[in-house]
Amino acid sequence: MANHPPALTLGRALRQYLDARNAALVAARATLGISDIDARALLFVVGNPGTRPTALREYLGITSAGVTTLIDRLVGRSLVRRDVDSADRRVNRITATIDIAEDPWAVLNRFDDDFDLAVGAADQVLVGDSAALLEALTTATVNARR
């Protein structure tokens, strides 16, 4: 391993990771013919089946009208469905109708899946130490401006 100043190497490595992940998502969105917000919404709904529109709105940082339009668009493309909450009929639940593990939709997670495989093949002590370091640095960075 080359001897580089740790702070410069870590920052560069994190930017390289983010750039590669973003490029993969841009390519995935182009393949699927969906926008950035549609992709982010789909990934959120897949990870949170039965989510409420309010949770999706908060996650995406958009208005109530914006989330309604977004959900209408995704429902219109048969990517998600609205279900009435059985406990409170005033509430809708949003669930994906796509299988994110199957093509063509798997392309949205391909980079993350491949990265997870690489992480699984790496030294697990180093992975654990690296994860702890990243979590601590991220927390320190977020809290520095509060």
C-alpha positions, 0 to 999 in steps of 0.5 A: 500500500502506498504511503499517502497523507491519510486525510487527503487519501480518505477524502479523495476516496470518499469523493471517488466512491460518491462520484462512481455511485452517482454515475451509476445512478445516472446511467441507471436512470437513463436506462429506465427513462426516469428522473432523479426524484422518481428514482429516489422515490422508488428506492425509498418506497422499495426500502419502506413498503407501505410508507405514507406520502408524508414520509416520502415527502419528508425524505425527498424534501418536497411539498405536499403537492409535489409528493401527490404529483410524484405519486400520481406519476409513479402510479400512472407508470404502474411503478407503485400503488396506493393502498388505503390503510385498514386502520385509518381509511384517511391514510394512503400507503404507498408500495412498489409494484416493481421487483428491485431485484429483477431487471430492468429495475435491478440496475438502480441497486447494481452499484450498491450490490456490487460494492456490498460484494466487495465489502464482503470479500474484504478484511472484516476487521478493517471494514468494521474499523472503517465503518466506525471511522466514517460514522464518527467523522460524519457525525463530527462534520454534521455537528460542527455547524450546529 
